[in-house]
Amino acid sequence: MTTPAAAAVSLSADEARRIALRAQGFLGAPDRRAGVRGVLRHLGAVQLDTISVLARSHELVPYARLGAVGRGAVEAAYWSEGHAFEYWSHAACVLPMEEWPHFAFRRRANRARGHRWHILADQDRSTRAVLDRLRAEGPLTSTGLGGAKNGGEWFQWSETKIAVEWLLDIGEVVCTERRSWKRVYDLAERAVPDALFHDGLDDRECLRRLVALAGQSLGVGTRADIADYHRLKGEQVDAVIADSGLVPVEVEGWGRPAWADPAALATVPRGRHRTTLLSPFDSLVWDRARTERVFGFTHRLEAYVPKAQRIHGYFAMPLLAGGRLRGRVDPAREGSTLVARQLSLASPGDARHMAAALREAAEWVGCDAVRVERAATPQEAAAVTAELAAL
């Protein structure tokens, strides 16, 4: 790193990549004592998604950093003892409970808008009925409240579901748990600790905190990177970046202004690199433009692409090895066998990294065998199969 007088810190592309890896928990020894909760606090947000292949994405995120942490332990770490809540950040995310006050700006904006995309015939009556039920009966799912759908298509929500989701948007209700993938709702006044249960921070202070958190979680990022982390607007970042504590940097090849967490610049990133498979919703790669810029790796989720048009598969997971993205695999489970439906490698030498990542993932989800079904070339399939046999 070089620091010319009166100029921004200059980083090489490789330095920026290593800073990003360390900030995301992939370079250096993992903090196993802090565990899953430590990962959540460190990242600031863990995205949720309905797709479950090896496991759901919010389980894959701590696994990728910590290794084979028990899946039950992951759920307990998120949802017990009031440590986290679910709200809208990068998308629907698990968030550390201490960040509740900093999403007040979003709750206020939702309230000012007056509704989401569903409109209730009598909003006051419907929301009052939900609040009365929760107050009397304690935490409930939408099914417990009376049903999520009116029937028909998935988006045809019942009046009760519309009401409780609106209350979630404006902060009168909080999601404290996912149970069989259903949100469990509770009164925010009951679920959020008294010291945190307030919307007293003005919009500027909320934004300043979230911009600072994004910078810490990314290590280094452009305006667009920082905005995308918690889905802020560019102008919101502009309004507070000078007061966020982040410092301007210039990154070789990025071609645009960037900012870094000063703590990330204080020491040179060193340590052991993690070899693992990444959820497509992992915060290391969820921003596709940043992933291309930092890693030179183009990745797209093809779950919603017609099967005949998929190139890499339904839920292709990038392979991280040696601090670089070295391939991808679309996994599936058939009984006790993990199947690599489709894989590709950056180079022939990455076969051993892919085999190691597949074997570890298989053991984590309780599979005792791994089979390569298809690869970009027959040579790649044979090489990974041979490496698996040698493990």
Disulfide bonds with the S-S distance in Angstrom:
none
